[in-house]
Amino acid sequence: MSEAHLFAVGVVLAWLAGVRVYLTVFGVGIAGALGWVDLPAGLDATTSPWVLGVSGLLAAVEFGADKIPGVDSVWDLLHTLLRVPVGAFLAAAAMTPEGELGAGALATGAGVALASHVVKSGTRALLNTSPEPVTNWTASATEDVAVLGGLALVFAHPWIALSLLVLVAAAVALGVWWIWRWAFRRRPRAAVVDP
């Protein structure tokens, strides 16, 4: 892969780690271990049996925990400290073919992972305000499918995956701006009539 392709792969992996960190690490590792993709040298660590076992087990735990309203928000809060550095590592490891972790690549990955984590956890916190669990389950299942689809797409067509990521991020930003504007728009005050 060219350096441009590796950049696209790194950014998308960082974004996916901000949403589902264990599933992302497990998916990258399993794809490399089974020979489905040729991983950059920096990502070879994800093919370790220990990394695969731990990330696979934790992905299964996260799959269940993320479906329970309230528990998912606590899970997200606890994993804020993990998703960002793992996203930074995945991006830097993918962006540097020799396996060296550059400061710029680490910073890019950390920023992208933090952005996706904030969007995910903020959206889920809003969904938890509704009394019914269906929206929470639907959002969680959508995230699972999006991460699996993103992993498959990023290694097959990194530029399409990056383009979709940018479009989704722009749509979310527009949605947040619209909700913010709707919620905090100035309402006209009632006219006071002098007696």
C-alpha positions as CSV (number, residue, x, y, z in Angstrom):
1,M,0.0,0.0,0.0
2,S,1.1,3.5,-0.7
3,E,1.6,6.1,2.1
4,A,-1.6,7.8,1.1
5,H,-3.5,4.5,1.5
6,L,-1.8,3.9,4.8
7,F,-2.9,7.4,6.0
8,A,-6.5,6.6,5.1
9,V,-6.3,3.2,6.8
10,G,-4.9,4.8,10.0
11,V,-7.5,7.5,10.2
12,V,-10.4,5.1,9.7
13,L,-8.9,2.6,12.3
14,A,-8.6,5.4,14.8
15,W,-12.2,6.5,14.2
16,L,-13.4,2.9,14.6
17,A,-11.4,2.5,17.8
18,G,-13.2,5.5,19.3
19,V,-16.5,3.6,18.7
20,R,-15.6,-0.1,19.5
21,V,-12.0,-0.4,20.6
22,Y,-11.8,-4.1,21.3
23,L,-13.7,-5.1,18.2
24,T,-11.4,-2.9,16.1
25,V,-8.3,-4.4,17.5
26,F,-9.7,-8.0,17.3
27,G,-10.8,-7.4,13.7
28,V,-7.5,-6.0,12.6
29,G,-5.7,-8.9,14.3
30,I,-7.8,-11.6,13.0
31,A,-7.6,-10.2,9.4
32,G,-3.9,-10.2,9.6
33,A,-3.5,-13.5,11.4
34,L,-5.7,-15.3,8.8
35,G,-3.9,-13.6,5.9
36,W,-6.9,-11.7,4.7
37,V,-4.9,-8.5,4.5
38,D,-1.2,-7.6,4.6
39,L,-0.9,-5.5,7.7
40,P,1.7,-2.8,8.0
41,A,4.6,-3.8,10.2
42,G,3.4,-1.7,13.1
43,L,0.1,-3.6,13.3
44,D,1.7,-7.0,13.5
45,A,1.3,-6.8,17.3
46,T,-2.5,-7.2,16.8
47,T,-2.0,-10.7,15.4
48,S,-0.5,-12.0,18.7
49,P,-2.6,-14.9,20.2
50,W,-2.6,-13.0,23.5
51,V,-3.9,-9.8,21.9
52,L,-6.4,-11.7,19.9
53,G,-7.7,-13.6,22.9
54,V,-7.9,-10.6,25.2
55,S,-9.5,-8.3,22.6
56,G,-11.9,-11.0,21.5
57,L,-13.0,-11.7,25.0
58,L,-13.4,-8.0,25.8
59,A,-15.2,-7.4,22.5
60,A,-17.8,-10.0,23.6
61,V,-18.1,-8.3,27.0
62,E,-18.5,-4.9,25.4
63,F,-21.1,-6.3,23.0
64,G,-23.3,-7.2,26.0
65,A,-22.5,-4.2,28.2
66,D,-23.3,-1.8,25.4
67,K,-26.9,-3.0,25.0
68,I,-27.9,-2.1,28.6
69,P,-29.0,1.5,29.1
70,G,-26.9,3.3,31.8
71,V,-24.3,0.5,31.8
72,D,-23.2,1.6,28.3
73,S,-22.6,5.2,29.5
74,V,-20.5,4.0,32.4
75,W,-18.6,1.7,30.0
76,D,-18.0,4.7,27.7
77,L,-16.8,6.8,30.6
78,L,-14.4,4.2,31.8
79,H,-13.1,3.6,28.3
80,T,-12.4,7.2,27.5
81,L,-8.9,6.6,28.8
82,L,-8.4,3.6,26.6
83,R,-10.0,4.4,23.3
84,V,-7.9,7.5,22.6
85,P,-4.5,5.9,23.1
86,V,-5.4,2.7,21.2
87,G,-6.8,4.8,18.3
88,A,-3.5,6.8,18.4
89,F,-1.5,3.6,18.3
90,L,-3.6,2.0,15.5
91,A,-3.3,5.2,13.4
92,A,0.4,5.6,13.9
93,A,1.2,1.9,13.4
94,A,-0.8,1.9,10.1
95,M,0.6,5.2,8.8
96,T,4.2,4.2,9.2
97,P,5.1,1.2,7.1
98,E,8.4,0.6,9.0
99,G,6.5,0.3,12.3
100,E,7.9,3.5,13.8
101,L,5.3,5.5,15.8
102,G,5.6,9.2,14.7
103,A,4.4,12.0,16.9
104,G,2.3,13.5,14.1
105,A,0.6,10.2,13.4
106,L,0.0,9.6,17.1
107,A,-1.6,13.0,17.5
108,T,-3.8,12.5,14.4
109,G,-5.0,9.2,15.6
110,A,-5.7,10.5,19.1
111,G,-7.7,13.4,17.8
112,V,-9.7,11.2,15.5
113,A,-10.4,8.6,18.2
114,L,-11.4,11.3,20.7
115,A,-13.8,12.9,18.2
116,S,-15.5,9.6,17.4
117,H,-15.6,8.6,21.1
118,V,-17.2,12.0,22.0
119,V,-19.8,11.6,19.3
120,K,-20.6,8.0,20.3
121,S,-20.8,8.6,24.0
122,G,-22.7,11.9,23.6
123,T,-25.2,10.3,21.3
124,R,-25.7,7.3,23.6
125,A,-26.1,9.5,26.7
126,L,-28.9,11.3,24.8
127,L,-30.5,8.0,23.9
128,N,-30.4,6.8,27.5
129,T,-32.8,9.6,28.4
130,S,-35.6,7.8,26.6
131,P,-37.4,5.2,28.9
132,E,-37.5,2.4,26.3
133,P,-34.5,0.2,25.5
134,V,-35.2,-0.2,21.7
135,T,-33.3,2.9,20.6
136,N,-30.4,1.9,22.7
137,W,-30.2,-1.6,21.3
138,T,-30.7,-0.3,17.8
139,A,-27.8,2.3,18.2
140,S,-25.6,-0.4,19.7
141,A,-26.3,-2.9,16.9
142,T,-25.7,-0.1,14.3
143,E,-22.3,0.6,15.9
144,D,-21.4,-3.1,15.8
145,V,-22.3,-3.4,12.1
146,A,-20.7,-0.1,11.2
147,V,-17.4,-1.1,12.8
148,L,-17.4,-4.5,11.1
149,G,-18.3,-3.0,7.8
150,G,-15.7,-0.2,8.3
151,L,-13.0,-2.8,9.0
152,A,-13.9,-4.7,5.8
153,L,-14.1,-1.6,3.7
154,V,-10.9,0.1,4.9
155,F,-8.7,-2.7,3.9
156,A,-10.4,-3.3,0.5
157,H,-11.1,0.4,-0.4
158,P,-9.4,2.8,2.0
159,W,-10.4,5.9,0.2
160,I,-14.0,5.0,0.0
161,A,-13.9,4.2,3.8
162,L,-12.3,7.6,4.5
163,S,-14.8,9.4,2.3
164,L,-17.7,7.8,4.1
165,L,-16.2,8.6,7.4
166,V,-15.9,12.3,6.4
167,L,-19.5,12.4,5.2
168,V,-20.8,10.8,8.3
169,A,-18.7,13.1,10.5
170,A,-20.0,16.1,8.6
171,A,-23.6,14.9,8.8
172,V,-23.3,14.4,12.6
173,A,-21.7,17.8,13.0
174,L,-24.6,19.4,11.0
175,G,-27.1,17.5,13.1
176,V,-25.5,18.6,16.4
177,W,-25.4,22.2,15.1
178,W,-29.1,22.0,14.1
179,I,-30.2,20.5,17.5
180,W,-28.1,23.1,19.3
181,R,-29.7,25.9,17.3
182,W,-33.2,24.5,17.8
183,A,-32.7,24.0,21.5
184,F,-31.2,27.4,22.3
185,R,-32.8,29.7,19.8
186,R,-34.1,32.9,21.2
187,R,-37.7,32.9,21.8
188,P,-39.6,36.1,21.5
189,R,-40.7,37.5,24.9
190,A,-44.3,38.3,25.5
191,A,-45.1,41.9,25.2
192,V,-45.7,43.7,28.4
193,V,-48.8,45.9,28.3
194,D,-48.7,49.1,30.4
195,P,-51.9,49.8,32.3
